[in-house]
């Protein structure tokens, strides 16, 4: 068995056991989100989806427009693509 077959068999076992990570939700205009910054949470709505769903414009309940970019490292949407700061939660 070569290396690729070994890893493919392990990935199949993990999927069969139900241990695979949940896929990231694809954002759509009008989706309700939560903007999380430290302990503060603010409701918002996705106003625009750009760059193949990798950039989002969100309007918060207090009227603030915020731009989020998908982090390649974490797979989450972060404020202006920064590694620290506000992030989006889709389980609103």
Secondary structure as a PSIPRED ss2 file (coil, helix, strand):
# PSIPRED VFORMAT (PSIPRED V4.0)

   1 X C   1.000  0.000  0.000
   2 X C   1.000  0.000  0.000
   3 X H   0.000  1.000  0.000
   4 X H   0.000  1.000  0.000
   5 X H   0.000  1.000  0.000
   6 X H   0.000  1.000  0.000
   7 X H   0.000  1.000  0.000
   8 X H   0.000  1.000  0.000
   9 X H   0.000  1.000  0.000
  10 X H   0.000  1.000  0.000
  11 X H   0.000  1.000  0.000
  12 X H   0.000  1.000  0.000
  13 X H   0.000  1.000  0.000
  14 X H   0.000  1.000  0.000
  15 X H   0.000  1.000  0.000
  16 X H   0.000  1.000  0.000
  17 X H   0.000  1.000  0.000
  18 X C   1.000  0.000  0.000
  19 X C   1.000  0.000  0.000
  20 X C   1.000  0.000  0.000
  21 X C   1.000  0.000  0.000
  22 X C   1.000  0.000  0.000
  23 X C   1.000  0.000  0.000
  24 X C   1.000  0.000  0.000
  25 X C   1.000  0.000  0.000
  26 X C   1.000  0.000  0.000
  27 X C   1.000  0.000  0.000
  28 X C   1.000  0.000  0.000
  29 X C   1.000  0.000  0.000
  30 X C   1.000  0.000  0.000
  31 X C   1.000  0.000  0.000
  32 X E   0.000  0.000  1.000
  33 X E   0.000  0.000  1.000
  34 X E   0.000  0.000  1.000
  35 X E   0.000  0.000  1.000
  36 X E   0.000  0.000  1.000
  37 X E   0.000  0.000  1.000
  38 X C   1.000  0.000  0.000
  39 X C   1.000  0.000  0.000
  40 X E   0.000  0.000  1.000
  41 X E   0.000  0.000  1.000
  42 X E   0.000  0.000  1.000
  43 X E   0.000  0.000  1.000
  44 X E   0.000  0.000  1.000
  45 X E   0.000  0.000  1.000
  46 X E   0.000  0.000  1.000
  47 X E   0.000  0.000  1.000
  48 X E   0.000  0.000  1.000
  49 X E   0.000  0.000  1.000
  50 X E   0.000  0.000  1.000
  51 X C   1.000  0.000  0.000
  52 X C   1.000  0.000  0.000
  53 X C   1.000  0.000  0.000
  54 X C   1.000  0.000  0.000
  55 X E   0.000  0.000  1.000
  56 X E   0.000  0.000  1.000
  57 X E   0.000  0.000  1.000
  58 X E   0.000  0.000  1.000
  59 X E   0.000  0.000  1.000
  60 X E   0.000  0.000  1.000
  61 X C   1.000  0.000  0.000
  62 X C   1.000  0.000  0.000
  63 X C   1.000  0.000  0.000
  64 X C   1.000  0.000  0.000
  65 X E   0.000  0.000  1.000
  66 X E   0.000  0.000  1.000
  67 X E   0.000  0.000  1.000
  68 X E   0.000  0.000  1.000
  69 X E   0.000  0.000  1.000
  70 X E   0.000  0.000  1.000
  71 X C   1.000  0.000  0.000
  72 X C   1.000  0.000  0.000
  73 X C   1.000  0.000  0.000
  74 X C   1.000  0.000  0.000
  75 X C   1.000  0.000  0.000
  76 X C   1.000  0.000  0.000
  77 X E   0.000  0.000  1.000
  78 X E   0.000  0.000  1.000
  79 X E   0.000  0.000  1.000
  80 X C   1.000  0.000  0.000
  81 X C   1.000  0.000  0.000
  82 X C   1.000  0.000  0.000
  83 X C   1.000  0.000  0.000
  84 X C   1.000  0.000  0.000
  85 X C   1.000  0.000  0.000
  86 X C   1.000  0.000  0.000
  87 X E   0.000  0.000  1.000
  88 X E   0.000  0.000  1.000
  89 X E   0.000  0.000  1.000
  90 X C   1.000  0.000  0.000
  91 X C   1.000  0.000  0.000
  92 X C   1.000  0.000  0.000
